[in-house]
């Protein structure tokens, strides 16, 4: 993974060059994923370099070389200023409606405490308030805890979509583990592995 500032700067510069060299007769969408880009534990140089990348993407959308840009963000930070500056770039070029912001929500293990869950919810509402035209996309792991809470009416999928103006996509549970059996894994992460009877 990219750890120090120089590596991050090199990676962004390489990404800019890669995007500009794309054959747009073959590619019409691009996703910026991996790691957390917007947590502000960064240098000013990185900040400016990241804004340059998003400026390139916004101009490609404006020129209709790209049709859509996907961005992933955890939304688990109090300061949204870097993310807002990046989204403002798309707004400046009048292409915000071609941006899909991807995040995730889970009923267990996603948030370390109630405060972090409240922060995620606050950030979702704040982003919708500022950029109602940006599509918000939320992935949820189909864990046992999630299935049980839905079945018991402890969690409402429709309410999450309605209140936070998002569309939900479901992903299957995946986790690197040294467990040698499902039973052992279930002990390590209770409520994560699906039980067939509840899922079906």
C-alpha positions in Angstrom: 0.0 0.0 0.0 1.0 3.6 -0.4 2.2 5.0 2.9 4.4 8.1 2.7 3.7 11.4 1.1 6.1 11.0 -1.8 4.5 7.6 -2.7 1.0 9.2 -2.7 2.2 12.2 -4.8 3.8 9.8 -7.3 0.6 7.7 -7.4 -1.6 10.7 -8.1 0.7 11.9 -10.8 0.8 8.5 -12.4 -3.0 8.4 -12.2 -3.3 11.8 -13.9 -1.0 10.6 -16.7 -2.9 7.3 -17.0 -6.3 9.0 -17.3 -5.1 11.5 -19.8 -3.7 8.7 -22.0 -6.9 6.6 -22.0 -8.5 5.5 -25.2 -12.0 7.0 -24.6 -13.4 5.0 -27.5 -13.0 2.0 -25.2 -13.6 3.5 -21.7 -16.4 5.9 -20.6 -16.3 5.5 -16.8 -13.6 5.6 -14.2 -13.5 4.9 -10.5 -11.2 6.4 -7.9 -10.9 3.8 -5.1 -8.6 2.3 -2.6 -7.4 3.8 0.7 -8.9 6.9 2.2 -8.3 9.9 0.0 -10.1 12.6 2.0 -9.0 12.3 5.7 -6.7 15.5 5.6 -3.8 13.7 7.3 -1.8 14.9 4.3 0.5 17.5 3.0 -0.6 20.7 1.3 1.2 19.4 -1.8 -0.9 16.2 -1.8 -4.1 18.3 -1.3 -3.3 20.3 -4.4 -2.3 17.3 -6.4 -5.5 15.5 -5.6 -7.5 18.6 -6.7 -5.6 18.6 -10.0 -6.7 15.0 -10.5 -10.3 15.8 -10.0 -10.0 18.8 -12.2 -8.8 16.5 -15.0 -11.7 14.2 -14.4 -14.2 17.0 -14.4 -13.0 18.4 -17.7 -13.2 15.0 -19.2 -16.8 14.8 -18.1 -17.5 18.2 -19.5 -16.0 17.3 -22.8 -18.1 14.1 -22.8 -15.0 11.9 -23.0 -16.2 10.3 -19.8 -19.8 9.6 -18.9 -19.4 8.9 -15.2 -16.9 9.1 -12.3 -17.1 6.9 -9.2 -15.5 8.0 -6.0 -15.2 5.9 -2.8 -15.1 7.6 0.7 -15.5 6.2 4.2 -17.2 9.4 5.4 -15.8 8.7 8.9 -14.0 12.0 9.4 -15.2 15.3 10.9 -13.6 17.6 8.3 -15.2 17.2 4.9 -13.2 20.1 3.4 -11.0 18.1 1.0 -13.9 16.0 -0.2 -16.0 19.2 -0.6 -13.2 20.9 -2.5 -13.0 17.9 -4.9 -16.8 17.8 -5.4 -16.8 21.6 -6.0 -14.5 21.0 -8.9 -17.2 18.9 -10.6 -19.8 21.6 -9.7 -17.7 24.3 -11.3 -17.8 22.4 -14.6 -21.5 21.6 -14.2 -21.0 17.8 -14.2 -21.8 16.9 -10.6 -24.8 14.8 -11.7 -22.3 12.5 -13.4 -20.5 11.7 -10.1 -21.4 8.7 -8.0 -20.1 8.8 -4.5 -19.7 5.3 -3.0 -19.6 4.6 0.7 -20.6 1.7 3.0 -22.8 1.0 6.0 -23.1 -2.1 8.1 -25.1 -3.0 11.2 -22.0 -4.6 12.8 -18.2 -4.0 12.7 -18.4 -1.0 10.3 -18.5 1.6 13.1 -16.3 1.4 16.1 -18.9 3.1 18.3 -22.2 5.1 18.1 -20.4 8.3 17.6 -18.7 7.1 14.4 -22.1 5.9 13.1 -23.6 9.3 13.9 -20.7 11.0 12.1 -21.3 8.9 9.0 -25.0 9.8 9.0 -24.3 13.5 9.5 -21.8 13.5 6.6 -24.3 11.8 4.3 -27.0 14.4 5.1 -24.4 17.2 4.7 -23.3 16.0 1.3 -26.9 15.7 0.1 -27.6 19.2 1.4 -24.7 20.7 -0.6 -24.8 18.4 -3.6 -28.3 17.0 -4.1 -27.3 16.2 -7.7 -24.5 13.9 -6.7 -25.6 10.2 -6.6 -25.0 8.6 -3.2 -24.4 4.8 -3.3 -24.1 2.7 -0.2 -22.8 -0.9 0.0 -24.0 -3.1 2.8 -22.5 -6.5 3.7 -25.1 -9.2 3.9 -23.9 -10.4 7.3 -25.9 -12.5 9.7 -26.4 -9.5 12.0 -27.8 -7.5 9.1 -30.2 -10.3 8.0 -31.5 -10.8 11.5 -32.1 -7.1 12.2 -34.0 -6.8 8.9 -36.2 -9.8 9.7 -36.9 -8.6 13.2 -37.7 -5.0 11.9 -34.8 -3.6 13.9 -33.3 -2.2 10.7 -35.1 -0.7 7.7 -33.5 -0.7 4.3 -36.1 1.6 2.9 -35.6 4.1 5.7 -31.9 4.2 5.2 -32.4 4.9 1.5 -35.1 7.5 2.1 -33.5 9.4 5.0 -30.0 9.5 3.5 -30.9 9.8 -0.1 -28.9 6.8 -1.2 -29.2 3.6 -3.2 -28.1 0.4 -1.5 -26.1 -2.4 -3.1 -25.5 -5.7 -1.3 -22.2 -7.5 -1.1 -21.4 -11.0 0.2 -19.3 -11.3 3.4 -15.6 -11.6 2.8 -12.9 -11.6 5.4 -9.3 -12.7 5.6 -9.0 -15.1 8.5 -6.9 -17.9 9.8 -9.9 -19.8 11.0 -10.0 -23.4 9.9 -13.8 -23.8 10.0 -16.9 -21.7 9.7 -17.6 -22.4 13.4 -14.2 -21.0 14.4 -14.7 -18.0 12.1 -18.1 -17.4 13.7 -16.5 -17.3 17.1 -13.9 -14.8 15.9 -16.6 -12.5 14.3 -20.0 -13.3 15.8 -22.9 -12.3 13.6 -20.9 -12.0 10.5 -21.2 -15.4 8.7 -24.6 -16.0 7.1 -26.8 -18.8 8.4 -28.5 -20.5 5.5 -31.9 -20.8 7.1 -32.2 -17.0 7.8 -30.8 -16.0 4.5 -33.1 -18.1 2.4 
